[in-house]
């Protein structure tokens, strides 16, 4: 990895991109979530958390790393021979996006910080995305990305994550248990143009990344938690903060839990062992 002083040279770098809220993509997201896609037409408001269909990476095929992610060194600092992992995000919804809207996103590198954790050295990168349409702010997202050293041959099997031993003590107000399958993960990856191989390439996932099964996409887990909570909310969503604790896997049972909190909700996803794997603090508009 680069020296800390060189990494700091990337702070403040910006990139501007353009996209639009396409009717077909919104309907495909609805279908993926088992909603009626015909409910959405041109001019319809898109549910807040569906903004994930925007700004899928457009790196050329020759600019992809072996794990399927775009190589670093263009907008983000060069971190060769590392593996990318989603760590968390903080999102604010300022104004609704509608089908047909043209959207501009300005991205800024806010933090580049070398760290050492239980599984070795890594670099934490935080990028702020500011999305707007028609000159007005729509969504602000801060995304935390971890670039870690390659896995040792049995690291993933031995290191179950930060949630080991933590059983959920609070009783949820609502709960839903699902078993995600490869089709759900494929459809979400296709919608977001996410080529990370741990979400669709089982031999790579097992042999290289050392996970026991295809890994659930963190963005999809957050989306399922928010959509499960939506029926229990009394106001539109103002924003949420999400944090990944440990992996969840395709083909294994996961429970989406939620409980009402002051001006919002506490949401968490658990694997079959009952330990928290993903948490979301959701805030409603007042």
C-alpha positions in Angstrom: 0.0 0.0 0.0 1.1 3.6 -0.5 2.7 5.6 2.3 0.2 7.7 4.4 1.7 11.0 3.1 1.1 9.9 -0.5 -2.4 8.8 0.3 -3.3 12.2 1.7 -2.5 13.8 -1.6 -5.8 12.3 -2.9 -7.9 14.1 -0.3 -10.3 16.6 -1.9 -10.3 15.1 -5.4 -13.6 15.4 -7.1 -15.4 13.8 -10.0 -18.7 14.9 -11.7 -21.0 12.4 -13.4 -24.4 12.5 -15.0 -27.3 10.0 -15.0 -31.0 9.9 -15.2 -33.9 8.2 -13.4 -35.0 5.7 -16.1 -38.5 4.3 -16.1 -37.2 0.8 -17.0 -34.7 0.7 -14.2 -37.3 1.8 -11.6 -39.7 -0.8 -12.8 -37.0 -3.5 -12.7 -36.2 -2.5 -9.1 -39.8 -2.7 -8.2 -39.9 -6.2 -9.7 -36.8 -7.2 -7.8 -38.5 -6.2 -4.6 -41.7 -8.1 -5.6 -43.7 -4.9 -6.1 -45.9 -4.1 -9.1 -43.7 -2.5 -11.7 -46.7 -1.0 -13.5 -47.3 1.3 -10.5 -44.4 3.5 -11.8 -44.8 5.9 -14.7 -43.0 8.9 -16.1 -43.1 11.6 -13.4 -43.6 9.1 -10.5 -41.6 9.7 -7.4 -38.9 7.1 -6.9 -38.8 5.6 -3.3 -35.9 7.3 -1.5 -33.8 4.2 -1.0 -33.9 3.2 -4.6 -31.3 5.8 -5.6 -28.9 2.9 -5.7 -29.9 2.3 -9.3 -28.1 5.5 -10.3 -24.5 6.0 -11.1 -23.5 2.3 -11.6 -19.7 2.2 -12.3 -18.9 2.6 -16.0 -15.3 1.5 -16.0 -14.2 -0.1 -19.2 -13.7 -3.9 -19.2 -9.9 -3.4 -19.4 -10.0 -1.2 -16.3 -11.4 -3.8 -14.0 -9.3 -5.6 -11.3 -9.4 -9.4 -10.8 -12.2 -9.1 -8.2 -14.4 -7.2 -10.7 -14.1 -3.8 -9.2 -12.6 -0.8 -11.2 -8.9 -0.5 -10.6 -7.9 2.4 -8.2 -5.6 5.2 -9.1 -8.0 7.4 -11.2 -10.4 9.1 -8.8 -9.4 7.2 -5.6 -5.8 6.6 -4.6 -3.9 3.6 -6.2 -4.2 0.6 -3.9 -3.0 -2.3 -6.0 -3.2 -5.9 -4.7 -6.0 -5.1 -2.3 -9.6 -6.3 -2.1 -12.5 -3.8 -1.8 -15.2 -4.2 0.9 -18.2 -2.0 1.7 -18.1 -0.8 5.3 -20.9 1.6 5.7 -22.8 4.7 4.5 -24.7 7.7 5.8 -27.4 9.1 3.6 -29.6 12.2 3.6 -32.7 12.7 1.4 -33.3 16.3 0.6 -35.9 16.2 -2.2 -37.5 13.3 -4.1 -36.2 12.1 -7.4 -38.8 11.4 -10.1 -38.8 9.1 -13.1 -37.3 11.1 -16.0 -35.2 13.4 -13.8 -31.6 14.2 -15.0 -29.3 13.8 -12.1 -25.8 15.2 -11.5 -23.4 13.7 -8.9 -20.4 15.4 -7.6 -18.1 13.0 -5.7 -15.3 14.1 -3.3 -12.6 12.0 -1.5 -13.1 13.0 2.1 -10.9 10.6 4.0 -8.0 8.2 3.2 -6.7 6.5 6.3 -4.4 3.5 6.8 -5.6 1.2 9.7 -4.9 -2.2 11.2 -7.7 -4.5 12.3 -8.3 -8.1 13.3 -7.7 -9.4 9.8 -4.6 -7.2 9.1 -3.8 -3.9 7.5 -6.3 -2.0 5.4 -7.0 1.5 4.1 -10.3 3.2 4.8 -11.6 5.6 2.1 -14.6 7.8 2.6 -16.2 9.4 -0.5 -19.0 12.0 -0.3 -21.5 11.9 -3.2 -23.8 14.9 -3.7 -26.7 14.3 -6.1 -28.9 17.1 -7.5 -31.5 17.5 -10.2 -32.8 20.7 -11.7 -30.3 22.7 -9.6 -31.7 21.4 -6.2 -30.0 19.0 -3.9 -31.7 15.5 -3.8 -29.4 13.0 -2.0 -26.1 13.3 -0.1 -24.3 10.0 0.6 -21.1 9.4 2.5 -19.7 6.0 1.7 -17.0 4.1 3.6 -14.9 1.7 1.6 -12.2 -0.7 2.9 -9.3 -1.8 0.8 -7.6 -4.7 2.6 -4.7 -7.0 2.0 -5.5 -10.3 0.2 -7.0 -13.1 2.3 -4.8 -15.7 3.9 -5.9 -19.2 2.9 -8.3 -19.7 5.8 -8.9 -16.1 7.0 -12.5 -15.9 6.1 -13.3 -19.3 7.7 -11.5 -18.4 10.9 -12.6 -14.8 11.3 -16.4 -14.6 11.6 -16.5 -10.9 12.1 -17.2 -8.3 14.8 -20.6 -9.8 15.6 -19.3 -13.1 17.0 -20.7 -13.8 20.4 -23.2 -10.9 20.2 -26.8 -12.1 20.4 -29.6 -9.6 19.9 -31.0 -8.7 23.3 -33.6 -6.2 22.2 -37.0 -7.6 21.0 -38.0 -6.3 17.5 -41.3 -4.7 16.8 -41.4 -6.4 13.4 -39.3 -9.2 11.9 -39.1 -10.9 8.5 -37.1 -14.0 7.7 -35.9 -14.7 4.1 -33.4 -16.9 2.4 -31.7 -14.9 -0.3 -31.0 -16.8 -3.5 -28.6 -16.2 -6.4 -31.4 -14.8 -8.6 -32.2 -11.9 -6.2 -28.5 -11.1 -5.9 -28.0 -11.3 -9.6 -30.9 -8.9 -10.3 -29.7 -6.3 -7.8 -26.1 -6.6 -9.1 -27.4 -6.1 -12.7 -29.5 -3.1 -11.7 -26.5 -1.4 -9.9 -23.9 -2.7 -12.5 -21.9 -4.2 -9.6 -19.3 -6.6 -11.0 -17.8 -7.7 -7.7 -17.3 -11.4 -8.2 -18.2 -12.4 -4.6 -21.8 -11.8 -5.5 -22.1 -14.1 -8.5 -18.9 -16.2 -9.1 -19.0 -19.0 -6.5 -15.6 -20.7 -7.4 -13.9 -17.3 -7.1 -15.7 -16.5 -3.9 -14.7 -19.9 -2.3 -11.2 -20.3 -3.7 -9.9 -16.8 -3.7 -11.9 -14.7 -1.2 -12.4 -17.8 1.1 -16.1 -17.3 1.9 -18.3 -20.3 2.2 -21.0 -19.1 -0.2 -21.9 -16.1 -2.4 -21.9 -12.9 -0.3 -24.9 -10.7 0.1 -24.4 -7.2 -1.2 -24.4 -4.7 1.6 -26.5 -2.2 -0.4 -29.1 -4.9 -1.0 -29.2 -5.8 2.7 -29.8 -2.1 3.6 -32.5 -1.8 0.9 -34.3 -4.9 2.2 -34.2 -3.5 5.8 -35.5 -0.1 4.8 -38.3 -1.6 2.6 -39.4 -4.0 5.3 -39.6 -1.0 7.7 -41.5 1.3 5.3 -44.9 -0.1 6.3 -44.2 0.7 9.9 -43.1 4.3 9.4 -45.3 7.3 9.9 -43.4 9.8 7.8 -41.1 9.9 4.7 -37.5 8.9 5.3 -35.1 11.8 6.0 -32.0 9.6 5.9 -30.2 6.6 7.5 -26.8 5.4 8.6 -25.8 1.9 7.7 -22.9 -0.2 9.0 -21.7 -3.7 7.9 -20.4 -5.9 10.7 -20.0 -9.3 9.2 -21.0 -11.1 6.0 -24.4 -12.6 5.2 -24.6 -15.3 2.6 -26.8 -16.4 -0.2 -28.7 -19.7 0.6 -28.5 -19.1 4.3 -31.4 -17.7 6.4 -31.3 -14.1 7.3 -33.8 -12.1 9.5 -34.7 -8.5 8.9 -35.6 -6.9 12.2 -36.8 -3.5 13.3 -38.1 -1.5 16.2 -39.5 2.0 16.5 -37.2 4.6 17.9 -37.6 8.3 18.6 -38.2 10.0 15.2 -37.2 6.8 13.3 -36.4 3.2 13.6 -33.5 0.8 14.5 -33.0 -1.9 12.0 -30.7 -4.9 12.0 -30.1 -8.0 9.9 -29.1 -11.3 11.5 -27.7 -14.5 10.1 -28.7 -17.9 11.3 -26.7 -17.6 14.5 -28.9 -14.6 15.7 -25.9 -12.2 15.8 -26.1 -8.8 14.2 -24.5 -8.7 10.8 -25.8 -5.3 9.5 -27.3 -2.3 11.3 -29.3 0.7 10.1 -30.3 3.8 12.1 -33.2 5.3 10.2 -34.6 8.9 10.6 -38.0 10.1 9.6 -38.8 13.6 8.4 -40.6 15.8 11.0 
